[in-house]
Amino acid sequence: MTPKPKYDIALIGGGIMSATLAAMLHEFDPKLKIVIFERLGEVAKESSSAWNNAGTGHSAFCELNYTPEKEGKIDIKKAEYIAEQFEVSKQFWSYLINKGLIDNPKEFINSCSHMSFVFGEKDVEYLKKRHAALQKSALFQGMEYADDHKTLEKWVPLMMQKRMSSDKLAATKMDQGTDVDFGKLTSKLIDYLKDKESIDVFTYHEVKDVSPMKKGEWKLKVKNRKTLTKHNLKAKFVFIGAGGYALPLLDSSGIEESKGYGGFPVSGQWLVTTNPELVEKHNAKVYTQATVGAPPMSVPHLDLRIIDGKKALLFGPFAGFSTKFLKEGSYLDLPDSVNFKNIRSLFGAWWHNMPLTRYLIQQVTMNKSQRMSHLRDFVKDAKEEDWELKHAGQRVQIIKRDRFEGGRLEFGTEVVVNKEGNIASLLGASPGASTSAFAMIMVLEKCFGEKLKNEWHDKLLEMVPSYGKKLAEHPELINQIREYSKEKLELEY
Ligand SMILES: Cc1cc2nc3c(=O)[nH]c(=O)nc-3n(C[C@H](O)[C@H](O)[C@H](O)COP(=O)(O)OP(=O)(O)OC[C@H]3O[C@@H](n4cnc5c(N)ncnc54)[C@H](O)[C@@H]3O)c2cc1C
């Protein structure tokens, strides 16, 4: 099969974002002719793949960087925003299960307590305040706090081994947390979509260029990486869900909104164990404070993972440096991405982020024994032979043009859309896959606003019953949708 000459919608990349957008669009209008291109032999092999990310269903239950302390007060606004975004994803996945479009939710989502764990008097004080502040929001009801060793031994036995009774420690625990295999979810979605008559999915097909045509259409140049044949085709709407390769494709489109962006690749590594004795003693995702200079996505955590029905523990991430923009990318990605439009932003971001540069150099030069000593902050008697070093996915931190600093590093997820609303792209990494449904609704609002309001609104409400409402202001709705997704996604808390 070869691509048709014309589609309504072209989605570049077979990760969680394209799969989510394609599923939504097909539900709204099954007649839309949709094509998905993936450059690798299978979908979900880059960032969305289970071992390439930490699988945290980011809900701000455990991530301390979403609740900064400002003048002695804990600001919970960002935490509420993140928690709401994940509730949108859970509602959408519940809809997919309820309609029978995908099945067996346990294959991609499982209950797993989310905990914050801190060391030392200052951080214990902060955690206590954070807990009190979050208790005022309906989104965080049920979060428990403890600073006595007896309770902590029950919550995290592996982490409490060999602690001194004088150690100042504290933790919060939220049993509604989740571990998500975003790769499995993506594959389930694409398997469902590729059987539809109106949808074509091509693997081994790399989109090389996206350029504007007359009448608001886009021309895509596509190369089959197996047969080396080339294809040109047209699409009315393009979504660039190409992960680390989104930047160069966005640049090829020439849209005004893409100018001044640069990218800085950060690779990652985990320490992983499948030793049943250790796994048995750790049933949570445990996040702590970041070290000075570390970017928010490098906050250390010790996580239970459930992948293909098997349990494992993962510790990290350790940041690394590679000039590739994708794990399966090219070492020339970074040098090729530098041009006269973004060089000022790149230089500015580097100059104003010296602590980050120092942090990365320190991380890159660590050997396994040094990484083990970081793990021993969490698991005092961790033994090197139990833990194996595994490569995580590649992230491309966005660098945005900034009037004052030249360029600024951005750590969030950013949706870039042109003013005509016929091309959109997703940049950035965090909070990432957890926000896939929320982020794709944002793309729909920006690009299909009228249709969403006039034709697709009822369907959207069926998919996401809380759409249009701020959950933090509707406690009764939170309980309702959480009960609904608990049942549909077979969560156990
Ligand atoms: C170390 C690490 C830890 C993370 N932890 C978490 C976490 O705990 N929770 C969370 O929610 N998120 C996490 N994330 C973020 C999350 O993994 C990403 O936000 C999400 O997977 C991005 O999905 P995507 O579809 O945009 O990109 P990807 O999954 O990377 O998919 C992009 C696809 O596009 C393909 N592609 C690229 N260029 C082309 C082209 N030209 N033509 C055709 N195909 C192309 C690629 O091969 C790839 O398959 C983490 C990420 C990393 C790297």
The ligand as an ORCA input file, in Angstrom:
! r2SCAN-3c Opt
* xyz 0 1
  C      13.229     10.178     30.457
  C      11.803     10.552     30.253
  C      10.881     10.373     31.300
  C       9.553     10.742     31.115
  N       8.653     10.482     32.112
  C       7.339     10.749     31.929
  C       6.396     10.403     32.906
  O       6.738      9.822     33.923
  N       5.087     10.713     32.686
  C       4.681     11.353     31.559
  O       3.497     11.630     31.439
  N       5.566     11.695     30.588
  C       6.873     11.398     30.737
  N       7.776     11.707     29.764
  C       7.324     12.457     28.585
  C       6.599     11.562     27.578
  O       7.335     10.391     27.349
  C       6.423     12.347     26.276
  O       5.842     13.603     26.546
  C       5.493     11.646     25.288
  O       5.822     10.284     25.149
  C       5.595     12.358     23.959
  O       4.787     11.689     23.031
  P       4.868     12.086     21.507
  O       3.819     11.320     20.814
  O       4.846     13.577     21.375
  O       6.357     11.677     21.063
  P       7.053     10.264     20.809
  O       6.505      9.179     21.637
  O       8.515     10.505     20.872
  O       6.625      9.948     19.336
  C       7.099     10.663     18.232
  C       7.156      9.699     17.078
  O       7.404     10.432     15.887
  C       8.242      9.645     15.056
  N       8.843     10.569     14.085
  C       9.741     11.528     14.325
  N      10.026     12.215     13.214
  C       9.264     11.683     12.244
  C       9.106     11.974     10.856
  N       9.781     12.953     10.289
  N       8.247     11.204     10.139
  C       7.541     10.185     10.717
  N       7.667      9.875     12.029
  C       8.507     10.620     12.780
  C       9.222      9.030     16.045
  O       9.862      7.888     15.522
  C       8.294      8.695     17.208
  O       7.749      7.389     17.114
  C       9.113     11.326     29.893
  C      10.023     11.479     28.848
  C      11.350     11.076     28.996
  C      12.286     11.197     27.850
*
